[in-house]
């Protein structure tokens, strides 16, 4: 088939009611927003396409307002939504909670590998990722709302393989794949050289083609044949049906403003002097990040989760240690300083940009030495919830893949949550002025995104729960308090604010006083060989 060059409005007109539409992006990067916006405009104008079965691998909230999946926040446009994350999908949340469509969530790495499975004609993805979490069919089976429970779909099954059990995520055909590239030549070959990350553009395009579907690619630039080096072609023309030139407002790498150290490009073309990255002020959040770094060893391969844990890279940079570890992001970016906020997924001065499914291969196989991740709720069994809380369903993203494969995990978050949460750090001590209204250490989490039971059964992980006033460890005898902050009262500031009684370590210690000082801590990292001997 000869590739056709069309405008986004024409592309939207091709999509039929009830189609399974796979869309690739990572929050605000690699986003074919012209095509998505025209799908919205056509639906508002004509009521079509409707009842779409939409699939996206990572969160594609765009700018948190009108971009990305927020374009699809109209009743009737979607009948089913399968995703891993709803970061910045602020317009979608109310429809999920109001059962406007069936919503399912499964791990990001599984969805990434699903594109490979569909492309190669495999029955689906067989993996232990998701066992004993909300994804497990013995729990919720990935069903997020009542509409998902009522529709009868089963996106994941528990099966036996020999003497063990695992989860099976069945493959499905894709009618339409929507991806973004940097350049297209007149033949339809696609390059990604100016994109901040390489996701599963090739796998998704191949999956659609081998399903008998169509592939739409929005690009920033159309060039003459022969001007794209063959090694720069990521999606060959044989997999492409339609090429859509991006409009001026939606052409480019991202839509990001107001970063601490702004850059124009995240693809490796532009380097920054790391000294230009401003250090964080001394806050409870910085204390938490500092405490996590005390666990690291030299040459560690680390992953930093969205939100507070992203600031670990800032503290490493302040301490002059960022080059002593290898930071990574599930998007496929390795090295450098992971970017914060809406730029999550990219990094300042990356060493390498791999494909997202390749990165998840490494994660699932146990390649992460240390993972620093957020925590909305923690319970008496050591379970952690980050996927459904406070009336929102942000979803797990890559959290389940990361936590089930990492050797060491630091779950990070303030001890209580809420706008009224106020603390003071002075003279190396922490003073609690007012606690947040949301208790985070609860008897039972609302959603199991990390299973303490599963971790203990494996017996190969060290798990810490780090807050500004206390540090806990997951042990066979239970969640155990091992450190408290100087200035904190054990009963008043910790135990009375927990929904369960933790085990108190007989060797309970004060947190390192350097954590609470405004100047850099002067940290060094333990050599890997020395830590292995501990």
LINMO-V200383 format. One record per residue. N is the residue number from 1. RES is the residue in one letter. PSI is psi as a letter, one per 20 degrees, with the letter a starting at -180 (999 if undefined). D_CENTER is the distance of its C-alpha to the mean C-alpha in whole Angstrom. Layout:
BEGIN
n,res,psi,d_center
N,RES,PSI,D_CENTER
N,RES,PSI,D_CENTER
END
This chain:
BEGIN
n,res,psi,d_center
1,X,p,36
2,X,p,37
3,X,p,33
4,X,p,34
5,X,o,33
6,X,r,33
7,X,r,31
8,X,h,28
9,X,h,31
10,X,h,32
11,X,g,29
12,X,h,28
13,X,i,32
14,X,h,31
15,X,p,29
16,X,q,30
17,X,q,30
18,X,j,28
19,X,q,26
20,X,o,23
21,X,o,21
22,X,p,18
23,X,p,16
24,X,p,14
25,X,r,12
26,X,n,9
27,X,e,9
28,X,j,12
29,X,q,13
30,X,k,15
31,X,o,16
32,X,m,19
33,X,h,20
34,X,g,24
35,X,g,24
36,X,h,21
37,X,h,24
38,X,h,27
39,X,g,26
40,X,g,25
41,X,h,29
42,X,g,30
43,X,g,29
44,X,h,31
45,X,g,34
46,X,i,35
47,X,j,33
48,X,q,31
49,X,q,29
50,X,r,28
51,X,l,27
52,X,q,24
53,X,o,22
54,X,p,19
55,X,p,16
56,X,q,12
57,X,g,10
58,X,r,7
59,X,p,7
60,X,m,11
61,X,i,12
62,X,d,14
63,X,j,16
64,X,j,15
65,X,e,19
66,X,i,20
67,X,r,18
68,X,b,16
69,X,i,16
70,X,h,18
71,X,h,21
72,X,j,21
73,X,m,21
74,X,p,25
75,X,p,26
76,X,h,28
77,X,g,25
78,X,q,23
79,X,h,24
80,X,p,21
81,X,o,17
82,X,p,15
83,X,a,11
84,X,i,8
85,X,q,7
86,X,k,10
87,X,p,8
88,X,j,12
89,X,l,13
90,X,h,16
91,X,i,19
92,X,h,17
93,X,g,17
94,X,h,21
95,X,h,22
96,X,g,19
97,X,h,21
98,X,j,24
99,X,k,24
100,X,h,25
101,X,r,23
102,X,p,22
103,X,p,18
104,X,q,16
105,X,p,13
106,X,r,12
107,X,q,9
108,X,g,7
109,X,h,10
110,X,g,12
111,X,h,12
112,X,g,12
113,X,h,15
114,X,h,17
115,X,h,17
116,X,g,19
117,X,g,21
118,X,g,22
119,X,h,23
120,X,j,25
121,X,k,27
122,X,q,25
123,X,i,26
124,X,b,22
125,X,p,19
126,X,p,21
127,X,q,19
128,X,i,19
129,X,p,15
130,X,i,15
131,X,p,18
132,X,j,20
133,X,a,16
134,X,i,17
135,X,h,16
136,X,p,19
137,X,i,22
138,X,i,24
139,X,e,22
140,X,i,20
141,X,k,20
142,X,j,16
143,X,p,19
144,X,h,17
145,X,r,21
146,X,h,24
147,X,h,25
148,X,h,22
149,X,h,25
150,X,h,28
151,X,i,27
152,X,i,27
153,X,q,25
154,X,n,23
155,X,i,20
156,X,q,20
157,X,q,23
158,X,p,24
159,X,r,27
160,X,p,29
161,X,o,29
162,X,c,32
163,X,j,32
164,X,r,29
165,X,q,26
166,X,r,23
167,X,q,21
168,X,p,22
169,X,o,19
170,X,q,22
171,X,r,22
172,X,q,23
173,X,q,25
174,X,p,23
175,X,h,26
176,X,p,24
177,X,p,21
178,X,o,20
179,X,r,19
180,X,q,19
181,X,r,21
182,X,g,23
183,X,q,27
184,X,p,29
185,X,r,32
186,X,i,35
187,X,h,35
188,X,j,31
189,X,q,29
190,X,p,26
191,X,r,24
192,X,k,21
193,X,h,23
194,X,j,22
195,X,q,18
196,X,i,15
197,X,q,14
198,X,o,15
199,X,d,13
200,X,l,15
201,X,g,17
202,X,g,20
203,X,g,19
204,X,g,19
205,X,g,22
206,X,h,24
207,X,g,22
208,X,g,24
209,X,g,27
210,X,i,28
211,X,i,27
212,X,j,30
213,X,a,28
214,X,q,27
215,X,p,25
216,X,p,25
217,X,p,24
218,X,p,23
219,X,r,25
220,X,h,26
221,X,q,29
222,X,p,31
223,X,r,34
224,X,q,37
225,X,q,37
226,X,i,37
227,X,i,35
228,X,p,32
229,X,p,32
230,X,h,31
231,X,i,29
232,X,i,27
233,X,o,27
234,X,h,23
235,X,o,24
236,X,q,28
237,X,h,30
238,X,i,31
239,X,i,28
240,X,p,28
241,X,g,30
242,X,p,29
243,X,p,28
244,X,o,28
245,X,p,28
246,X,q,26
247,X,r,28
248,X,h,28
249,X,h,26
250,X,j,23
251,X,p,24
252,X,a,22
253,X,h,19
254,X,r,17
255,X,k,19
256,X,p,18
257,X,r,20
258,X,l,21
259,X,q,19
260,X,h,21
261,X,n,22
262,X,q,22
263,X,q,22
264,X,h,23
265,X,p,21
266,X,j,18
267,X,j,19
268,X,i,21
269,X,h,24
270,X,p,24
271,X,q,24
272,X,q,25
273,X,p,27
274,X,h,24
275,X,i,27
276,X,i,26
277,X,o,23
278,X,p,24
279,X,q,24
280,X,q,23
281,X,r,26
282,X,o,26
283,X,r,25
284,X,h,23
285,X,h,20
286,X,h,21
287,X,g,23
288,X,g,20
289,X,g,18
290,X,g,22
291,X,h,22
292,X,h,19
293,X,h,21
294,X,i,24
295,X,i,22
296,X,q,22
297,X,r,24
298,X,q,25
299,X,j,23
300,X,q,20
301,X,o,17
302,X,q,14
303,X,p,11
304,X,p,10
305,X,r,7
306,X,q,7
307,X,c,10
308,X,g,13
309,X,h,12
310,X,h,11
311,X,i,15
312,X,h,16
313,X,h,16
314,X,g,19
315,X,g,21
316,X,g,21
317,X,g,22
318,X,h,25
319,X,i,26
320,X,k,26
321,X,j,24
322,X,h,21
323,X,i,23
324,X,i,24
325,X,r,21
326,X,o,18
327,X,q,15
328,X,q,12
329,X,q,8
330,X,i,7
331,X,i,8
332,X,i,11
333,X,p,13
334,X,q,15
335,X,r,17
336,X,b,18
337,X,o,17
338,X,p,13
339,X,q,13
340,X,r,12
341,X,c,12
342,X,i,12
343,X,j,12
344,X,p,8
345,X,h,8
346,X,r,12
347,X,q,14
348,X,p,18
349,X,l,20
350,X,q,18
351,X,h,20
352,X,q,19
353,X,o,16
354,X,r,16
355,X,q,15
356,X,g,11
357,X,h,13
358,X,h,15
359,X,g,13
360,X,h,12
361,X,g,15
362,X,g,16
363,X,g,13
364,X,h,15
365,X,j,18
366,X,k,18
367,X,i,17
368,X,p,15
369,X,g,18
370,X,p,16
371,X,p,13
372,X,o,12
373,X,r,10
374,X,r,11
375,X,o,13
376,X,h,15
377,X,q,17
378,X,p,19
379,X,a,22
380,X,i,25
381,X,j,24
382,X,j,21
383,X,q,19
384,X,p,16
385,X,p,14
386,X,j,11
387,X,h,11
388,X,o,14
389,X,q,17
390,X,k,19
391,X,j,19
392,X,q,16
393,X,m,13
394,X,h,10
395,X,r,9
396,X,h,7
397,X,c,4
398,X,j,5
399,X,g,6
400,X,g,10
401,X,g,10
402,X,g,10
403,X,h,12
404,X,i,14
405,X,h,15
406,X,q,15
407,X,h,19
408,X,p,18
409,X,p,16
410,X,o,16
411,X,p,15
412,X,q,15
413,X,q,17
414,X,q,20
415,X,g,22
416,X,r,23
417,X,q,21
418,X,q,23
419,X,h,24
420,X,i,28
421,X,o,26
422,X,p,28
423,X,r,29
424,X,p,31
425,X,o,31
426,X,p,35
427,X,k,37
428,X,j,34
429,X,q,34
430,X,p,31
431,X,p,33
432,X,o,31
433,X,g,33
434,X,p,31
435,X,q,28
436,X,q,26
437,X,i,27
438,X,o,24
439,X,p,24
440,X,h,21
441,X,o,23
442,X,r,24
443,X,h,26
444,X,p,24
445,X,q,20
446,X,h,20
447,X,p,17
448,X,o,16
449,X,h,13
450,X,p,14
451,X,o,18
452,X,h,20
453,X,g,23
454,X,h,21
455,X,g,20
456,X,h,24
457,X,h,25
458,X,h,24
459,X,k,25
460,X,j,23
461,X,q,21
462,X,p,22
463,X,p,20
464,X,q,20
465,X,o,19
466,X,p,20
467,X,r,21
468,X,i,24
469,X,i,27
470,X,q,26
471,X,p,24
472,X,q,24
473,X,q,24
474,X,o,23
475,X,r,27
476,X,h,29
477,X,i,31
478,X,a,28
479,X,p,26
480,X,p,28
481,X,p,28
482,X,i,29
483,X,q,29
484,X,q,30
485,X,q,30
486,X,p,34
487,X,i,35
488,X,p,33
489,X,p,35
490,X,g,34
491,X,g,36
492,X,g,35
493,X,i,32
494,X,f,30
495,X,h,32
496,X,i,33
497,X,k,29
498,X,q,28
499,X,j,28
500,X,r,29
501,X,o,31
502,X,r,30
503,X,p,32
504,X,p,33
505,X,p,33
506,X,i,37
507,X,k,36
508,X,p,34
509,X,r,33
510,X,q,33
511,X,q,30
512,X,p,30
513,X,h,32
514,X,h,31
515,X,h,28
516,X,j,30
517,X,q,31
518,X,h,31
519,X,q,32
520,X,q,29
521,X,i,30
522,X,l,31
523,X,q,29
524,X,r,29
525,X,p,27
526,X,p,29
527,X,q,29
528,X,g,28
529,X,h,31
530,X,g,32
531,X,h,29
532,X,h,29
533,X,i,33
534,X,999,32
END
